[in-house]
Amino acid sequence: MQMRIRSVGVALRFAESVLLAPGQRHARRNAWSAVCEDRRHAADRRHDALSTGAPVKSVRR
């Protein structure tokens, strides 16, 4: 495979994508897990508020 690199910036972005790809996938998985956990906590807070009769704020999606 022969590749022609047009600039130093392109070469650096290519090297970064090759070297950091596994780490980026791991970071995305961690971020998605955090989002799901936040949603679970929000649902628990809404459930608790409904059971105690406290006012519930609306949620934007």
Secondary structure, DSSP 8 states (H G I E B T S, - for coil): -------HHHHHHHHHHHHHHHHHHHHHHHHHHHHHHHHHHHHHHHHHHHHHT--------
